[in-house]
Amino acid sequence: MKKFWLKAAIIIGVWSALATILAISQYLRVLSRGQHLPFGEILFDALLDYWIWAALTPAVLWFAARFPITRGRVLRSITVHSGL
């Protein structure tokens, strides 16, 4: 069970870090235009978007492991990956 929580923490941490980087970038872009939007709002929106990807990450990793792109199965694997 500890392994599960460690993986979950890593996934959430990575996606949260990416959301924070995006939020900082967007905040600086808004400031450069002379506008003002609270950083908290920008961060909240980014976290919501990125936490959806965090929730989907285990499924994406499972599909990538289940259908690896290897010789002999390239067409099937690409078809499955494209469909997802």
trRosetta pair geometry for C-beta under 8 A, 3 or more apart (Angstrom, degrees):
i j d omega theta_ij theta_ji phi_ij phi_ji
1 4 5.5 -47 -158 29 42 116
1 5 6.7 34 151 -13 69 104
2 5 5.9 -59 -151 40 35 106
2 6 6.2 37 152 -22 68 107
3 6 5.7 -53 -146 36 31 114
3 7 6.4 31 156 -17 64 105
4 7 6.0 -59 -152 37 28 108
4 8 6.2 26 152 -18 65 109
5 8 5.4 -51 -142 39 34 114
5 9 6.2 37 156 -22 65 105
6 9 5.8 -53 -147 35 29 111
6 10 6.4 29 154 -19 63 105
7 10 5.7 -55 -148 36 31 111
7 11 6.3 30 155 -18 66 107
7 58 8.0 82 138 -92 125 103
8 11 5.8 -55 -146 37 30 110
8 12 6.2 23 158 -12 66 110
9 12 6.0 -57 -141 43 28 106
9 13 5.9 31 157 -23 64 112
10 13 5.7 -57 -143 38 26 113
10 14 6.3 25 160 -19 64 106
11 14 6.2 -56 -147 34 25 106
11 15 6.4 15 159 -7 62 110
11 54 5.3 128 143 -155 97 86
11 57 5.0 -179 -151 76 126 153
11 58 7.4 -35 -96 -49 166 80
12 15 6.1 -61 -145 45 29 105
12 16 5.9 31 156 -22 66 112
12 51 7.2 23 -134 -122 84 86
12 54 5.2 71 -100 -166 57 146
13 16 5.7 -57 -142 38 26 111
13 17 6.3 29 157 -21 63 105
14 17 5.8 -54 -150 33 29 111
14 18 6.6 27 153 -15 63 105
14 54 7.9 155 68 -106 81 99
15 18 5.6 -53 -148 38 35 112
15 19 6.3 37 152 -21 66 105
15 50 4.5 166 173 158 96 103
15 51 6.3 133 123 -87 135 43
15 53 5.8 177 -128 84 131 101
15 54 4.0 -125 27 -69 162 104
15 57 7.4 -132 -51 -41 129 137
16 19 5.5 -52 -146 36 33 113
16 20 6.3 36 153 -22 65 104
16 47 6.6 20 -125 -123 75 94
16 50 6.9 155 -83 108 33 132
16 51 7.6 36 -76 -75 77 87
16 54 7.7 24 -38 -68 73 146
17 20 5.7 -53 -149 34 31 113
17 21 6.5 33 152 -19 64 103
18 21 5.7 -51 -149 35 33 112
18 22 6.4 34 152 -17 65 105
18 50 5.8 173 85 -137 102 143
19 22 5.6 -54 -149 39 32 112
19 23 6.2 34 153 -22 66 107
19 43 7.2 91 141 -158 100 65
19 46 4.1 145 -168 138 88 100
19 47 4.8 108 150 -84 156 51
19 49 7.0 156 -115 66 109 87
19 50 3.8 -131 -67 19 112 151
19 51 7.6 -5 -52 -34 154 73
20 23 5.6 -52 -144 36 31 113
20 24 6.4 33 155 -19 64 103
20 43 6.7 18 -112 -132 63 102
20 46 7.3 155 -65 108 26 139
21 24 5.9 -53 -150 34 30 110
21 25 6.4 31 152 -18 63 107
22 25 5.6 -58 -151 37 31 113
22 26 6.2 27 155 -16 67 107
22 46 4.9 170 87 -140 114 134
22 50 7.5 166 26 -53 140 130
23 26 5.8 -55 -144 40 31 108
23 27 6.1 34 155 -22 65 108
23 39 6.9 89 158 -170 110 80
23 42 4.7 134 -152 126 88 98
23 43 4.2 59 -154 -92 161 63
23 45 7.8 143 -103 62 100 81
23 46 4.3 -126 -63 13 96 154
23 47 7.8 -1 -51 -34 136 78
24 27 5.6 -54 -145 36 29 113
24 28 6.3 27 157 -16 64 107
25 28 6.0 -58 -149 38 27 108
25 29 6.4 29 152 -20 63 108
26 29 5.5 -54 -148 35 33 115
26 30 6.4 35 153 -20 66 103
26 42 5.2 -173 94 -162 121 129
26 46 7.3 -175 17 -63 139 125
27 30 5.8 -53 -150 34 31 111
27 31 6.4 29 152 -16 64 106
27 37 7.3 -134 -121 75 68 94
27 39 5.0 21 -114 -111 144 86
27 42 5.2 -180 -68 64 89 164
28 31 5.6 -52 -145 39 34 112
28 32 6.2 37 154 -24 65 105
29 32 5.7 -52 -146 32 30 112
29 33 6.9 25 154 -15 60 105
30 33 6.0 -62 -158 36 32 108
30 35 5.0 -83 -177 79 81 105
30 36 7.2 107 143 -116 112 16
30 37 4.9 -71 -178 25 160 110
30 42 7.4 -137 -5 -76 145 142
31 34 7.7 52 179 -69 37 17
31 35 7.3 -110 -87 63 24 60
31 36 7.4 46 -99 -98 67 58
37 41 6.1 -98 166 67 93 126
37 42 6.1 96 117 -49 115 107
38 41 4.7 91 74 1 93 102
38 42 7.3 -168 97 -3 52 85
39 42 5.6 -59 -152 40 40 111
39 43 6.0 37 153 -19 73 109
40 43 5.7 -55 -142 40 29 110
40 44 6.1 34 157 -24 64 107
41 44 5.7 -52 -145 33 28 113
41 45 6.5 27 157 -16 63 105
42 45 6.0 -57 -153 37 29 109
42 46 6.3 25 153 -16 64 110
43 46 5.7 -58 -146 40 31 110
43 47 6.1 32 157 -20 67 107
44 47 5.9 -56 -146 36 27 110
44 48 6.5 30 155 -21 62 104
45 48 5.9 -54 -152 32 30 112
45 49 6.6 26 154 -14 64 106
46 49 5.9 -58 -152 38 32 109
46 50 6.0 16 159 -8 69 114
47 50 6.0 -63 -137 47 29 102
47 51 5.7 30 164 -23 68 111
48 51 6.1 -56 -140 35 22 108
48 52 7.1 31 155 -25 57 99
49 52 6.1 -56 -168 22 32 112
49 53 7.4 22 145 -9 63 102
50 53 5.5 -49 -158 36 46 112
50 54 6.4 53 142 -25 69 100
51 54 4.8 -41 -145 31 44 121
51 55 6.5 49 153 -22 66 96
52 55 5.8 -52 -155 33 32 111
52 56 6.6 21 149 -10 64 110
53 56 5.6 -61 -145 44 36 107
53 57 6.4 62 151 -51 66 89
54 57 5.7 -28 -152 -6 32 121
56 59 5.5 -62 -166 45 60 112
56 60 5.8 61 139 -26 85 106
57 60 5.5 -56 -142 37 33 112
57 61 6.1 31 161 -17 68 107
58 61 5.8 -57 -146 40 30 110
58 62 6.2 33 155 -23 65 106
59 62 5.6 -52 -146 34 31 113
59 63 6.4 29 156 -16 65 105
60 63 6.0 -56 -149 38 29 108
60 64 6.3 30 153 -20 64 108
60 84 7.7 150 -115 145 71 137
61 64 5.6 -53 -144 36 32 113
61 65 6.4 27 156 -15 65 106
62 65 5.9 -60 -150 40 29 106
62 66 6.0 25 153 -18 66 113
63 66 5.5 -57 -136 41 31 111
63 67 5.9 -19 176 27 69 106
63 80 7.2 -162 -173 145 107 112
63 81 7.5 140 142 -100 116 66
63 84 5.8 83 172 -79 166 171
64 67 7.1 -74 -129 61 18 72
64 68 7.0 54 166 -91 58 63
64 81 7.9 59 -99 -105 67 107
65 68 6.8 -4 -149 -56 27 94
67 73 7.7 -144 -161 146 71 126
67 76 7.3 -129 -151 124 108 88
67 77 4.7 161 165 -128 92 79
67 80 4.6 -91 -166 84 168 148
67 81 6.6 -162 107 -51 127 83
68 73 7.6 74 80 84 66 130
68 77 6.5 -46 99 -126 26 145
69 73 7.5 -152 -140 96 35 87
69 74 6.0 51 -164 -123 82 66
69 77 4.5 178 -95 117 61 145
69 78 6.6 63 -114 -60 112 75
69 81 7.2 -23 -62 -23 109 147
70 73 5.5 33 64 46 81 104
70 74 7.3 -131 76 -66 28 67
70 77 7.2 111 20 -30 61 157
71 74 6.9 -8 -120 -39 30 102
73 76 5.0 -58 -167 51 77 113
73 77 5.1 78 132 -27 92 107
74 77 6.0 -65 -144 41 23 107
74 78 6.1 19 162 -15 65 111
75 78 6.0 -57 -143 39 25 106
75 79 6.2 28 156 -22 62 109
76 79 5.7 -58 -151 35 28 114
76 80 6.4 24 155 -15 64 106
77 80 5.8 -55 -148 38 31 108
77 81 6.1 28 156 -15 67 109
78 81 5.7 -54 -140 42 32 110
78 82 5.9 33 159 -20 66 109
79 82 5.9 -56 -144 38 25 110
79 83 6.3 26 155 -21 61 109
80 83 5.7 -57 -149 35 29 113
80 84 6.6 23 156 -16 64 106
81 84 6.0 -59 -150 36 31 106
